[in-house]
C-alpha cells in the first residue's frame, strides 16, 4: 500500500498560512483536536510548504507570537509513491505523528491514524498481538489532580495521555492533551509589572508575562481550568488484553476514536497500547 492510498489530500487539508500568529494555531488545534498543523506560504500565486507547528512548540517557546518563529522546519517529509510500511518506520524512528507529503508543493499529509486505518481495514497485514508491542511504562495521574498540574505532567512525560487512577489506585479514566485543548482559552489583559524584572512566570501558564521596567504590558495567557482531572477525563474506558491481535486493537481505536488503550491482565493495569505501537508490527 502506498502513501497516496492512505493520506489526506491537500484539497481536504486545513493549514495555517504565513504570516500568522500563535492564536491562529491554537484556534486550529482546538477546533480539530490535532497536535500539530502544516504551515504554508503563498508567493506569486503558488503555495509552498514551510513546516509544522505543534502544541509542544507553543509551550516551549512562550515568548514567541509569530508563526514563523514557532514552526519546525526540520520535520521529515515523504512522497505519494512511498510504501506505507516505510512511512510507519519513519514515524516511529523520528517520533512524528504527521508526515507531510511534499513533491515541490504540499500534496497532503499522512498520519499515525491513517496507518492505523490501513491496519484496521486489512490493507496492510500483520499477525502480531498487542502484548508484543505495548509499553509497560505507563503515564498516570490522580483523579483529584488540578488540570493545569496534569497538563504539566503530560508535557514533562512527553506523552499525549495519562491513565487516571482513583483513591484506591484503580483505573478511573483517561486524560488526553485533546481534552485539555478543548477547555483551554486565551486570556488577554494588562498587568502592572512593578519596578523590578520578573524572574519567574506563572508556573501553569503556556505563555507568561516578562516584566520590563515599571509599566503595564499586555498579557495573553492560555488559561487552563483548575478543577480536578475527574471533571475532564473520559470515564468509560476501553481496555485490551495482552493476547488481543493488532488488527482488533486497530479496529477498536478507529471505532472509538482513541489513540491509546490501557492493557490489563484481569483487572490490574499492566501496560499501555498506543496507536504508534501498532505501527511497529508492520516492519519488525
VEXDREN-2710 file (C-alpha; in Angstrom, 1 decimal):
% VEXDREN-2710
k/r/px/py/pz
1/UNK/0.0/0.0/0.0
2/UNK/1.3/3.4/-1.0
3/UNK/1.1/6.7/0.9
4/UNK/-1.2/8.1/-1.8
5/UNK/-3.8/5.4/-0.8
6/UNK/-3.8/6.4/2.9
7/UNK/-3.0/10.1/3.1
8/UNK/-5.3/13.1/3.5
9/UNK/-5.0/15.0/0.2
10/UNK/-4.3/18.8/0.1
11/UNK/-7.9/19.5/-1.0
12/UNK/-9.1/18.2/2.4
13/UNK/-6.2/19.6/4.5
14/UNK/-6.5/22.6/6.7
15/UNK/-3.4/24.6/7.1
16/UNK/-2.2/27.9/8.7
17/UNK/-0.5/30.5/6.5
18/UNK/2.5/32.7/6.9
19/UNK/2.4/35.4/8.2
20/UNK/0.4/34.2/11.2
21/UNK/0.2/34.1/14.9
22/UNK/0.1/31.8/17.9
23/UNK/-3.7/32.5/18.1
24/UNK/-4.2/31.1/14.6
25/UNK/-2.6/27.8/15.6
26/UNK/-4.3/27.4/19.0
27/UNK/-7.7/28.0/17.3
28/UNK/-6.9/25.3/14.8
29/UNK/-5.8/22.8/17.4
30/UNK/-8.9/23.4/19.5
31/UNK/-11.3/23.1/16.5
32/UNK/-9.8/20.0/15.1
33/UNK/-8.2/18.2/18.0
34/UNK/-4.8/17.7/16.4
35/UNK/-1.4/18.1/18.0
36/UNK/0.2/20.0/15.0
37/UNK/-0.7/21.8/11.8
38/UNK/1.1/22.3/8.5
39/UNK/2.4/25.8/7.7
40/UNK/2.3/27.2/4.1
41/UNK/3.2/30.4/2.4
42/UNK/1.8/31.8/-0.8
43/UNK/4.1/33.6/-3.2
44/UNK/3.2/34.8/-6.6
45/UNK/0.1/32.6/-6.6
46/UNK/2.0/29.5/-5.7
47/UNK/1.8/27.7/-2.3
48/UNK/5.0/26.5/-0.7
49/UNK/5.2/24.1/2.3
50/UNK/7.2/25.6/5.1
51/UNK/7.0/23.4/8.2
52/UNK/4.8/22.2/11.0
53/UNK/3.8/24.0/14.3
54/UNK/2.8/21.9/17.2
55/UNK/1.3/22.2/20.7
56/UNK/4.7/21.4/22.2
57/UNK/6.3/24.3/20.3
58/UNK/3.7/26.6/21.7
59/UNK/4.7/25.6/25.2
60/UNK/8.5/25.5/24.6
61/UNK/8.6/29.0/23.0
62/UNK/6.3/31.0/25.3
63/UNK/7.7/34.4/24.3
64/UNK/7.1/33.9/20.6
65/UNK/3.9/35.1/18.9
66/UNK/4.8/35.0/15.3
67/UNK/4.1/31.8/13.4
68/UNK/7.4/31.9/11.5
69/UNK/9.3/31.6/14.8
70/UNK/7.1/28.8/16.2
71/UNK/7.2/26.3/13.3
72/UNK/9.5/23.4/12.9
73/UNK/11.1/23.3/9.5
74/UNK/13.0/20.0/10.2
75/UNK/10.1/17.6/10.2
76/UNK/10.7/14.8/7.6
77/UNK/8.6/14.6/4.5
78/UNK/7.6/11.8/2.2
79/UNK/6.1/11.3/-1.3
80/UNK/2.9/9.7/-2.6
81/UNK/4.6/6.6/-4.0
82/UNK/6.4/5.7/-0.8
83/UNK/5.4/2.4/0.7
84/UNK/3.2/2.9/3.8
85/UNK/5.4/0.5/5.9
86/UNK/8.4/2.7/5.3
87/UNK/6.4/5.8/6.5
88/UNK/5.4/3.8/9.5
89/UNK/9.0/3.1/10.3
90/UNK/9.8/6.8/9.8
91/UNK/7.1/7.9/12.2
92/UNK/8.3/5.6/14.9
93/UNK/12.0/6.3/14.5
94/UNK/11.5/10.1/14.2
95/UNK/8.8/10.4/16.8
96/UNK/6.5/12.1/14.4
97/UNK/2.7/11.6/14.2
98/UNK/2.2/13.5/11.0
99/UNK/4.4/13.4/7.9
100/UNK/3.8/16.0/5.2
101/UNK/3.6/14.6/1.7
102/UNK/5.7/17.0/-0.4
103/UNK/6.8/16.9/-4.1
104/UNK/7.7/20.5/-4.8
105/UNK/4.5/21.6/-3.0
106/UNK/2.3/20.3/-0.2
107/UNK/0.3/17.4/-1.7
108/UNK/-1.2/16.1/1.6
109/UNK/-0.3/14.6/4.9
110/UNK/-0.2/11.1/6.3
111/UNK/-0.7/10.5/10.0
112/UNK/-0.4/7.7/12.5
113/UNK/-4.2/7.4/12.4
114/UNK/-4.1/6.9/8.6
115/UNK/-1.8/3.9/9.1
116/UNK/-4.0/2.6/11.9
117/UNK/-6.9/2.8/9.5
118/UNK/-5.0/0.8/7.0
119/UNK/-4.3/-1.9/9.6
120/UNK/-7.9/-1.9/10.8
121/UNK/-9.2/-2.4/7.2
122/UNK/-6.7/-5.2/6.4
123/UNK/-4.9/-3.2/3.7
124/UNK/-1.6/-4.0/5.5
125/UNK/-1.3/-7.3/7.1
126/UNK/0.2/-8.4/10.5
127/UNK/-0.4/-11.3/12.8
128/UNK/1.1/-9.6/15.9
129/UNK/-0.6/-9.3/19.2
130/UNK/-0.6/-6.2/21.4
131/UNK/1.3/-7.8/24.2
132/UNK/4.4/-7.9/22.0
133/UNK/4.2/-4.2/21.3
134/UNK/2.7/-2.5/24.4
135/UNK/4.7/-0.3/26.7
136/UNK/5.0/-1.3/30.3
137/UNK/5.9/2.3/31.3
138/UNK/2.5/3.9/31.8
139/UNK/2.0/7.6/32.4
140/UNK/-0.6/8.0/35.2
141/UNK/-2.2/10.8/37.2
142/UNK/-4.6/11.1/40.1
143/UNK/-8.2/11.8/39.6
144/UNK/-8.0/14.7/42.0
145/UNK/-5.1/16.4/40.4
146/UNK/-5.8/20.0/39.2
147/UNK/-6.0/20.0/35.4
148/UNK/-3.1/22.5/35.0
149/UNK/-0.8/20.3/37.0
150/UNK/-1.9/17.3/34.9
151/UNK/-1.1/19.2/31.8
152/UNK/2.5/19.7/33.1
153/UNK/2.7/16.0/33.8
154/UNK/1.8/15.2/30.2
155/UNK/4.3/17.7/29.0
156/UNK/7.2/16.5/31.1
157/UNK/6.4/12.8/30.4
158/UNK/6.4/13.7/26.7
159/UNK/3.3/11.7/26.0
160/UNK/-0.2/12.9/25.0
161/UNK/-2.1/10.9/27.7
162/UNK/-2.4/10.0/31.3
163/UNK/-4.3/7.0/32.7
164/UNK/-6.3/8.3/35.6
165/UNK/-6.2/6.4/39.0
166/UNK/-8.6/6.9/41.9
167/UNK/-8.0/6.8/45.6
168/UNK/-7.6/3.0/45.5
169/UNK/-5.2/3.2/42.6
170/UNK/-7.9/1.6/40.4
171/UNK/-8.5/2.7/36.8
172/UNK/-10.8/5.7/36.8
173/UNK/-10.4/7.1/33.3
174/UNK/-8.2/8.6/30.6
175/UNK/-7.0/12.2/30.1
176/UNK/-5.5/13.3/26.8
177/UNK/-4.0/16.5/25.5
178/UNK/-7.1/16.9/23.3
179/UNK/-9.2/17.0/26.5
180/UNK/-7.0/19.8/27.8
181/UNK/-7.0/21.8/24.5
182/UNK/-10.8/21.7/24.3
183/UNK/-11.1/23.6/27.6
184/UNK/-8.1/25.9/27.3
185/UNK/-8.8/29.6/26.5
186/UNK/-6.8/32.7/25.7
187/UNK/-7.0/35.4/28.3
188/UNK/-5.9/38.9/27.4
189/UNK/-5.5/41.9/29.7
190/UNK/-2.9/44.1/31.4
191/UNK/-0.6/43.5/34.3
192/UNK/1.3/46.1/36.4
193/UNK/4.9/44.9/36.2
194/UNK/6.2/47.0/39.0
195/UNK/9.7/48.3/39.2
196/UNK/11.7/45.0/39.1
197/UNK/12.4/42.4/36.4
198/UNK/10.3/39.3/36.8
199/UNK/12.3/36.2/37.1
200/UNK/9.5/33.6/37.0
201/UNK/6.3/33.2/35.1
202/UNK/3.1/31.7/36.3
203/UNK/4.0/28.0/36.6
204/UNK/0.9/26.7/34.9
205/UNK/0.5/29.2/32.0
206/UNK/1.6/28.3/28.5
207/UNK/2.5/32.0/27.9
208/UNK/3.7/34.3/30.7
209/UNK/4.5/37.9/31.1
210/UNK/8.0/39.3/31.1
211/UNK/8.3/42.4/33.2
212/UNK/10.5/45.2/31.7
213/UNK/10.7/48.3/34.0
214/UNK/7.8/49.9/35.8
215/UNK/5.0/49.9/33.2
216/UNK/1.9/48.0/32.0
217/UNK/2.5/45.2/29.5
218/UNK/-0.2/43.3/27.7
219/UNK/-0.6/39.6/28.7
220/UNK/-2.1/36.8/26.7
221/UNK/-2.1/33.6/28.6
222/UNK/-3.6/30.3/27.7
223/UNK/-5.6/29.5/30.7
224/UNK/-6.4/26.0/31.8
225/UNK/-9.3/25.4/34.3
226/UNK/-8.1/24.5/37.8
227/UNK/-10.8/21.9/38.5
228/UNK/-9.7/18.3/39.1
229/UNK/-8.9/15.8/36.3
230/UNK/-12.0/13.8/37.1
231/UNK/-14.2/16.6/35.6
232/UNK/-12.4/16.4/32.2
233/UNK/-11.3/12.8/31.7
234/UNK/-13.1/10.1/29.8
235/UNK/-14.5/7.7/32.4
236/UNK/-15.8/5.0/30.1
237/UNK/-12.5/3.1/29.5
238/UNK/-11.9/0.7/26.7
239/UNK/-9.2/-1.9/27.7
240/UNK/-7.4/-4.7/25.9
241/UNK/-5.8/-8.0/27.0
242/UNK/-2.2/-8.9/26.1
243/UNK/-3.4/-11.6/23.6
244/UNK/-5.6/-9.2/21.5
245/UNK/-4.5/-9.0/17.9
246/UNK/-3.1/-5.8/16.5
247/UNK/-5.9/-5.9/13.9
248/UNK/-8.6/-6.0/16.6
249/UNK/-6.8/-3.2/18.6
250/UNK/-6.7/-1.0/15.5
251/UNK/-10.4/-1.6/14.9
252/UNK/-11.1/-0.6/18.5
253/UNK/-9.1/2.6/18.2
254/UNK/-10.9/3.6/14.9
255/UNK/-14.3/2.7/16.2
256/UNK/-14.0/4.7/19.4
257/UNK/-11.7/7.4/18.0
258/UNK/-9.0/6.9/20.6
259/UNK/-5.2/6.8/20.3
260/UNK/-4.2/4.7/23.4
261/UNK/-5.8/1.8/25.3
262/UNK/-4.8/0.5/28.7
263/UNK/-3.7/-3.1/28.7
264/UNK/-4.9/-5.2/31.6
265/UNK/-4.4/-8.7/33.0
266/UNK/-7.6/-9.4/34.8
267/UNK/-8.2/-6.1/36.5
268/UNK/-4.6/-4.8/37.1
269/UNK/-3.1/-2.3/34.7
270/UNK/-0.1/-3.9/33.1
271/UNK/0.7/-1.6/30.1
272/UNK/-0.5/0.9/27.5
273/UNK/-1.1/0.2/23.8
274/UNK/-0.7/3.4/21.8
275/UNK/-1.5/3.8/18.2
276/UNK/2.1/4.3/17.3
277/UNK/2.9/0.9/18.9
278/UNK/0.8/-0.8/16.3
279/UNK/2.9/0.7/13.5
280/UNK/5.9/-1.4/14.8
281/UNK/4.0/-4.6/13.8
282/UNK/4.4/-3.6/10.1
283/UNK/8.2/-3.8/9.9
284/UNK/9.5/-5.7/12.9
END
